[in-house]
Amino acid sequence: MTPAARVQAAIEVLDLVIEAARSNGAPADRLMAEWFRARRWAGSGDRRAVRELAYRAIRACGEIPVTGRAAMVRLAALDEQVAALFDGSRHGPAPIRDDEPGAPSGVAPAWLVRRLADSGLEDEEAAALLDRAPLDIRLNTLKAGAQPLPEGGEKTVAANGWRYPPETRIEPSRAYLEGVIEVQDTGSQLTCEVVGARPGETVVDLCAGAGGKTLALAAAMENQGRLIACDADRARLSRLAPRAERAGARNIETILLDANRELEALQPFLGAADAVLVDAPCSGTGTWRRNPEARWRLTEKQLERYVAIQSRLLDVAAGLVKPRGRLVFVTCSLLDAEGADQAAGFLMRHPGWEVDRPGLPVGVARGDGVRLSPWRDGTDGFFVARFSRL
């Protein structure tokens, strides 16, 4: 593909991403993979260049663009080299008209920018939510020493964290294939450390998903005790078993939950858990570095729905914790509605609990918890709070 043809290809991909964002369709990475699958003649260099152009354009636009071309015109306004490729060549995009507007710039849609500002994120800190993320991995202590770590990594503040450049291909390494390492953001690793899971305990991961945090908890427990991984999404939970086998995690039990009827499946654990992790469904504002188009998908109504789900799951989790046990609430969000406000609401509804603020090497206090952000801490954005049952 010529450089101009790559720009046109990125415009076509962006049209798909924009339509999916409006209709709550497939995520951008999947759409790009499918687009290239139908065009096997595109080489690896073409795929890499088109993907980079598309994501740069996504990051350059605040409001959802009208078209993929409008998004790329916005990027062209910031990059003269891209602008020069609107040359009208056979496979390239038509020249940019003098009066042709690009998509609006900005960090996010206007309503979301206001919510971020109300939550204390403005200017540089808000803009950093769209930076390109590094590749972080967690050394799996259940298999430490089985294979050397890939070269080029630097130690992070997480106990077993290492960081690599964004373009690093970690999956082909022997260490990854044999379960010695797991891809996990440093902030995510730190929230697992806040749980303080110990060998012999009973720990419940109430929103385990595909099990990224579950595997970190299993390693902390040294395969001793009971680790209950729960989720209402059968497809996501089914991915945990092969991951656990690869990681050598043998103390994990899975429970498929029925949404809004979780306690029916969790009766054996009422008042029995030493610790419960609620890594609740959320808006994902802290993960925009990896999924920048997610900010186009979020609506105020969806945010309200997430907030309601988080409150309900916290109430469910409270019933599982034994006296002096721990409840850890985590969201990959930087909005107070999904962080500090949720923590305050929990304490108001449950007077038999007290704040046990986690001591982390990074992060700043926010309400009754700690907030991590890309700009301040170099991690994805998280809010984490820890409560102790009296």
N, C-alpha and C positions, 0 to 999 in steps of 0.2 A: 504494500500500500504506500502511496505517496504521502508526504506529510499533510497535504490538503485533504486527501481521502480519509486520513485518520480523523481529522476534525469533523468531516461529514459523518463518519461512522459514529463518532461520539455524540453528535447531534441526534442521530437515530436512536442511540441507546438512551439518551436523555428523554426523548419523547416517551419511551416505554416507562422510564422511572417516574416521570411526572404523572402519567396516566395511572400508574399503580399507586402512587401516593394519594391521588384523589379518590381512588376506589378501594383503598386498603388492600391492594394486591400484593404480589410478591416483592421481597426486598431487592434493593439495587444489585447486590452481589449475585443473587440468583438470576436476575434478569440478564445481567451481563454474561454470565456463564452460558445461559440458553442462547443468547444472541450469537456468541462465538461458536457454539456447538453446531449451529446451522450454517456456519461459514468457516469450515475447516481449512479453507485455503489461507486464512489469516495466520501469519506466523506468530511466534511467541513475542517478538518485538512489537508487532502490530497490536496484539492483545494488551500488552503492557502499556503501550502509548495511549491507546483508546481509553483504557480504564483510567489512567492517570488524568487525561483530559476531562473525562466525564466527572470524576470526583472533584477535580479542581473547580469545575463549573458549578457543581452542587454547592460546594463550600462558599462560592462567591456570591450566591443568591440568598437573600433573607426570606422574602415571601416566595411562595411556590411560583415558578415561572409559567408563563402562558404556553410556551413551547420550548423544545430543546434548543432551537436556534436562538431564542431570546436569552437562554442561559449561557450559551456559548458566546453570544455577543457581549454579555456582561463580562465574561472572562477576557475577551479580546480587548475590552476597554482597560484592563489591568495589565495586559501582556501584549506588547507590540508584535512579538513573534507569532502569536496566535492570530492576531488581527491580519497579518500579512498573508495568512493561509486562506483567507476568504477571497480567493482569486478567480473564482468562476471557471476553474479548470474542469476537465471532463468529469472527474469523480470528487471534486472539491465543492465547497459551499459557494453560493453566489456572493459577490462582493457586498459589503455592508453599506447600505444607503446612508447618506449624510443625516437623514432624519429618522433613521431606524433606532428605536429605543431598545436597550437591553433590559433584562429582568432587574427588578429592584435589588440593590445590594443590602447587606445587613447580616446580623447574627442569626436572626430567626424571624418568623412572622411577628407583627407588631404586638399582638396580645401576649405572646410568649416572652418577648423582650421586656414588657412591663412586669410580668410575673418574675422574671429573673432579677430585675432591678429591685422589686419589692422584697426579694429574698437576699439582697445584698450583693448581687453579682452585676457589675457594670463594666463597661469599657474593656480593659485588657483581660480581666478575668473571664468575662463573658466571651470575648473573641477567642480566647484560648480553647474554648470548648470545640472549636473547629480545626484545631491544629492536627497534624498527622500524628497518630499514636505510635510509640515504639512497640516492639514485640517483647513482652515479659513472659518468663517461664518460672515455674516452681519446681525445685528439686524435690522429687518424691523420696522422702526419707525411708520409706518401706523398701526401696531398691537402691538407695544411695551407694555408689561405688561399683555398681554393675557395669556401667559404661561411663566413659569420661563425658563431660559436658561439651557441647559444640564450642568451637573457638569463637572469640570476638565478643563475649558477653562481659558485662560489668555487674558487680553485686549491687542489689538494691537494699532499701531499708527493711524489707520483709525478711524474716528469718531464713527463708530458703529461696529467696527471689533473685533472679538474674535478668538483665535487660540486654536486648540486642537491637540493632537498627531495624527500622520498619520493613525493609525489603528482605530480611533474613528468611530463608526457607528452612524451617526447623523440622517439618514433618518427615523429610527423608532421612534424618539422622538416626543412627542406631539408638541413641539415648531416648529419643521420642518413641521409636517403634517398639522398644522393649520396656516402656513405661517408667523410665528413670526420670523423665521430665514431663510436665504438663504445661500447656499454654494457659497462663492465668495472669491477669493484670496485677501489678503490685498492690493497688488499692484493694482489690478483691481478696488477695492473700491476707492483707492486714485485717480485714473484717472477719476472716476466719480465725485469726489469732485472738481477736477480741472474745470469741466464744470460750476460749480457754479449755477446750475439750481435753480430757485426760484419760489415760488408760483405765479401763474398768467401769467407766461411767455409762449411763444411758443418755444418749444425745439424740434429739429429733431435729432433722432438717425438714421443716414444714413445707417449704417451696423449693424442692430439690432440683426441679427441671431435669436437665441432662446430667447433673451431678458434679459440676466443676468444684463447687464448695464442699460437697459431700466427700470427694476424694481427699481434699485437704484435711478435713476433719478426721477421716479414717487414718491418715498418716500421723496426725497428732495423737490419736488414741492408740497407736502402735498395734492396731488390729485386736485390741482387747476391749471388751465391753460391747454394748449394743448401739449401733448407729442406724437409726430409722430414717430412711429417705422417702419423703412423701411428695406427691404431686397429683393434680387433677388432670394433667395432660398425659395420656397413655403413651403417645408417640415419643414425647421428650423423655419420659421416665424410662422407656424401653432402651434408650441409648446408654443408660448407666451401667448395665450388667457387663457389656463387653469392655467398657472403659475401666470398670473395677477389676476385671480379670487381668487386663494388661498392666494395671497399676499394682497388682498384688494385694488389693484391699479385700479382706475376707470377712469383715465384721458388719457388713452392710445388709440391712433388710429393707425391702421396698414395699410401700403400701400405696395403691392407687386410690385416691380420694374422690368422693363425689362432691362437687362444688356445692357449697351451702349446707352440706351434711357431713362435714369432715369428722365431727366428734363420734359419729356412728362407727367409723373405722378405727378411731383412736381411743376407744374406751379402755383398752388394757394399759394405756399410758397416762391416764388421768392422775395427776399428782405424783407421777413416778419418774419424771425426767430430771436429770441433773442440769441439763441445759437444753434450750430450744432456740434454734436459729430461724428467724422469719426473714428470709430474703425475698421480700414481697414483690409482686408484680407492680411495675411503676412506669412512669413516662419515659424513662431512659435518657433524660437530659444529660446525664453524666457520661453517656457513651457516644455522643455525637462525633467524637474524633474517629470512631470506627464505623458509625452508621449516620453520616451527616444528613441523609434524606429523611431520617426519622422525625426531624423537627417539622417537616412539611405534613406529616401524617397526623400529628397530635392535634386534637381539638380540645376546647374547654370542657365539653361534655365528657370526652374520654378521660381527661384529667380528674374530673369529679368522680367518675366510675372507679378509677384506680384508688383514689383516696378512700372511698367507701370500702373497697376490698381490703385495703391495708388495715383499716380499723377493725374490720370483722376478723381478719386473720390474727391480729394481735390479741383479740379477746379469746379466740380459740386456743392460741398458744398459752395464754395465762393459765388455763385450766390444766395444762399438762405438766407444769413445773412443780417440783416438790418444794417444801419450805427450805429457804436459803439457797434455792436453785437459781439459775440464771436464764434470762430471756434476752436475746440479742436481736434487735430490729435493724435491718439494713435495706436501703434502697439505692439504686444507681441513679439517683436524682439529686439535683441541687436546688429544687424548689422547696420552700419551707412547708408547703402544704403536704409534701410527702416526706418531710423530715422533722424539723423542730416542732411543727404544729402537731404532727402525729404523736410524737413522744409526749408532749404536754397533754394531749387528749387521753392517751393511755393512762397516765398517772391520775388524771381526774376521774376516770371511770373505775380505776383499780387502786383504792387507797392502801391496800396491803402490800404495796411495792415501794421500793426506793431506788433512786438513781445510783448506778455504780459506773461512773463515767470512765470510759476506757482510756488508759494511758498509752498513746501512740507516739511514735517518733516523728510523725508528721501530722498535718491537719490542724484545724482551728475549732475552738468550741463554738457550737451553734445550738442555742437552747440547752436541752439536757443531753445533747450528744456531741459528736465530732463530725465535721465536714471535711472531706478531701476534695481537692479540685486540681485539674490539669495545670492551671497557672501557678498555683502556690506549691503543689506537691508533686507534679509530674506524673500523677496517676489519673485514671478515669475518675469521674466525679461520684462521690458516695456520701451518704449520711449513715452514721452508725450510732446506735444508742444501746446501752446495756442496763438492764434492770435486775434487781435482786428481790426475791420474794421473802417477805418477813415471816 
